[in-house]
Amino acid sequence: MSKYCVSACLSFLLLSGCAASQESESAQPEPAPVVEEAAQPAPVEPAVQQKKGKKNKKESKKESKKEEKAVRAPKNEAEVRAALQETGRRLVLRASRTITPSKSSKAVKPSGNGYVATYISIDPENFSTDMRPASQAGQYIGFIRYSEQIYSCHGKSKKEALEAPCQVSSSRRLNEMIHFDGREWRY
């Protein structure tokens, strides 16, 4: 049977049951609400609309990212230089956080009649940037220059070396090269 025929039969039964109960009171409970709820098919359209809504959300998110990239793209050399400075600052900060061995995790090695604990430190505020035009128009090569200081702490045991005051034993200058592709600095 079709769903229309089923719903028509159910409504007829409900109406006839209501009329019979009005004529004479009976002890029969009304199963109509339960039968009616079970007979109705589950709505399918909201699920389909949700999927379409998700798709539309995804598409709108992609479009907003494209617009954001278009807005973020530097247009002149001064903006490209400012973007290089910001990228350099982020890279040096990341390097100072992730370098090993660090002050909190020193490397200890035996040395002569004692031990030496060493670690590397980067000053995130002490860096410089430079850029030059690349072979293609609108593209640049960038340089980020910063220094690493290597500290050494001496002691007769590992524990003493780890707790001893440290001094700069050497320093090295690093030069990182990155590329501007016309929209952003890539490394």
VEXKE-502591 format. One line per 8 residues: number of its first residue (from 0); their letters; for each residue x, y, z of C-alpha. Coordinates in nm, 4 decimals. Each point is the difference from the previous one (the first is absolute). Layout:
NUM	a	X/Y/Z  ...
***
This chain:
0	mskycvsa	0.0000/0.0000/0.0000  0.1083/0.3532/-0.0531  0.0710/0.2317/0.2913  -0.3051/0.2090/-0.0891  -0.2291/-0.3026/0.0287  0.1567/-0.0951/0.3341  -0.0413/0.3510/0.1405  -0.3632/0.0128/-0.1254
8	clsfllls	-0.0756/-0.3333/0.1669  0.1599/0.1134/0.3230  -0.1947/0.3237/0.0054  -0.3238/-0.1936/-0.0682  0.0767/-0.2353/0.2884  0.0757/0.2903/0.2284  -0.3195/0.1798/-0.0894  -0.2134/-0.3116/0.0362
16	gcaasqes	0.1658/-0.0814/0.3312  -0.0684/0.3500/0.1287  -0.3657/-0.0202/-0.1079  -0.0450/-0.3391/0.1648  0.1535/0.1206/0.3238  -0.2347/0.2974/0.0072  -0.3084/-0.2229/-0.0382  0.0984/-0.2433/0.2709
24	esaqpepa	0.2815/0.0136/0.2425  0.2182/-0.3037/-0.0264  0.3084/-0.1130/0.1865  0.2043/-0.0284/-0.3156  0.3075/0.2260/-0.0087  0.0554/0.2092/-0.3094  0.3001/-0.1336/-0.1940  -0.0418/0.2667/-0.2651
32	pvveeaaq	0.2896/0.2348/0.0931  0.2505/-0.2843/0.0097  -0.1209/-0.1490/-0.3276  -0.0048/0.3377/-0.1671  0.3580/0.0822/0.1038  0.1256/-0.3361/-0.1186  -0.1794/0.0270/-0.3326  0.1523/0.3358/-0.0946
40	papvepav	0.3181/-0.0269/-0.2053  0.3128/0.1698/0.1343  0.0735/0.3307/-0.1732  0.2885/-0.0361/-0.2413  0.0277/0.3537/-0.1299  0.1631/0.1631/0.3081  0.2920/-0.2442/-0.0207  0.0455/0.0845/-0.3660
48	qqkkgkkn	-0.0212/0.3706/0.0815  0.2617/-0.0431/0.2734  0.2393/-0.1608/-0.2468  -0.0612/0.2826/-0.2446  0.0507/0.2476/0.2847  0.3331/-0.1620/0.0866  0.1040/0.0124/-0.3617  -0.0960/0.3643/-0.0194
56	kkeskkes	0.1926/0.0701/0.3197  0.3068/-0.1704/-0.1443  -0.0298/0.1927/-0.3237  -0.0471/0.3301/0.1808  0.2999/-0.0772/0.2219  0.2160/-0.0682/-0.3067  -0.1196/0.3209/-0.1610  0.0756/0.2030/0.3123
64	kkeekavr	0.3512/-0.1491/0.0150  0.0562/0.0942/-0.3639  -0.1204/0.3529/0.0697  0.2198/0.0187/0.3099  0.3041/-0.1110/-0.1990  -0.0790/0.2563/-0.2660  -0.0272/0.2699/0.2672  0.3121/-0.1243/0.1834
72	apkneaev	0.2175/0.0018/-0.3099  0.2514/0.2843/0.0298  -0.0022/0.2323/-0.2971  0.3110/0.2131/0.0217  0.3576/-0.0489/0.1124  -0.0545/0.1703/0.3378  -0.2803/-0.2414/0.0867  0.2106/-0.2973/-0.1133
80	raalqetg	0.2861/0.1241/0.2188  -0.2344/0.0372/0.2999  -0.1330/-0.3529/-0.0593  0.3605/-0.1286/-0.0083  0.0722/0.1703/0.3331  -0.3083/-0.1617/0.1585  0.0828/-0.3429/-0.1471  0.3589/0.0332/0.1232
88	rrlvlras	-0.1197/0.0861/0.3496  -0.2269/-0.3063/0.0083  0.2752/-0.2311/-0.1289  0.2592/0.1226/0.2515  -0.2526/-0.0334/0.2855  -0.0775/-0.3561/-0.1093  0.3707/-0.0830/-0.0236  0.0650/0.1384/0.3497
96	rtitpsks	-0.2838/-0.2137/0.1441  0.0873/-0.3248/-0.1772  0.3815/-0.0024/-0.0038  0.1765/-0.2880/0.1746  0.1841/-0.0268/0.2289  -0.1741/0.2836/0.1814  0.0584/0.1650/0.3365  -0.2630/-0.2230/0.1603
104	skavkpsg	0.1378/-0.3144/-0.1687  0.3791/0.0209/-0.0070  0.2246/-0.2588/-0.1681  0.2636/-0.1400/0.2367  0.3248/-0.1610/-0.1197  0.3119/-0.1164/0.1797  0.2959/0.2313/-0.0538  0.3480/-0.0734/0.1359
112	ngyvatyi	-0.0364/-0.0464/0.3756  -0.3570/0.1383/0.0215  -0.3174/0.0631/-0.1949  -0.1240/0.2749/-0.2304  -0.3666/0.0938/-0.0364  -0.0817/0.1959/-0.3147  -0.3036/0.1700/-0.1443  -0.0843/0.2360/-0.2864
120	sidpenfs	-0.1843/0.3296/0.0318  -0.1491/0.2311/-0.2627  -0.0975/0.3579/0.0763  -0.3351/0.0419/-0.1832  0.0309/0.3788/0.0018  0.3424/0.0091/-0.1648  -0.0510/-0.0846/-0.3685  0.0099/0.1780/-0.3337
128	tdmrpasq	-0.1682/-0.0462/-0.3361  0.0946/0.0860/-0.3552  -0.1613/-0.0660/-0.3378  0.0912/0.0065/-0.3651  -0.2122/-0.0270/-0.3137  -0.0294/-0.3483/-0.1494  0.0160/-0.0862/-0.3697  -0.3806/0.0283/-0.0408
136	agqyigfi	-0.1860/0.3274/0.0473  -0.1761/0.0310/0.3365  0.2147/-0.2685/0.1639  0.2818/0.0509/0.2487  0.2715/-0.1897/0.1827  0.0170/0.0804/0.3704  0.2753/-0.0466/0.2571  -0.0486/-0.0322/0.3746
144	ryseqiys	0.3192/0.0373/0.2022  0.0327/-0.0833/0.3699  0.2577/-0.1308/0.2490  0.0189/-0.3100/0.2171  0.2027/0.0115/0.3208  0.1382/-0.3272/0.1340  0.0327/-0.0064/0.3778  0.2248/-0.2368/0.1995
152	chgkskke	-0.0174/-0.0894/0.3689  0.2834/-0.1982/0.1655  -0.0114/-0.2247/0.3059  0.1645/-0.3079/0.1563  -0.3230/-0.2013/-0.0248  -0.3039/0.0087/-0.2271  -0.2056/0.1618/0.2749  0.2618/0.2703/0.0621
160	aleapcqv	0.0275/0.0701/-0.3736  -0.3780/0.0399/-0.0278  -0.0118/0.2371/0.3004  0.3173/0.1997/-0.0776  -0.0171/0.3523/-0.1446  0.0380/0.0012/-0.3769  0.2010/0.2219/-0.2304  -0.0124/0.0587/-0.3739
168	sssrrlne	0.2580/-0.2340/-0.1506  -0.0683/0.0807/-0.3650  -0.2416/0.1724/-0.2315  -0.1074/-0.0578/-0.3576  -0.1830/0.2164/-0.2469  -0.2804/-0.1650/-0.2019  -0.1459/0.1178/-0.3294  -0.3370/-0.1494/-0.1013
176	mihfdgre	-0.1224/0.0490/-0.3563  -0.3727/0.0116/-0.0850  -0.2030/0.0726/-0.3131  -0.2895/0.2381/-0.0682  -0.2279/-0.1539/-0.2664  -0.2089/0.3093/-0.0697  -0.2462/-0.0517/0.2872  0.1933/-0.1160/0.3082
184	wry	0.3426/-0.0948/0.1311  0.0690/-0.3731/-0.0249  0.2698/-0.1876/0.1853
***
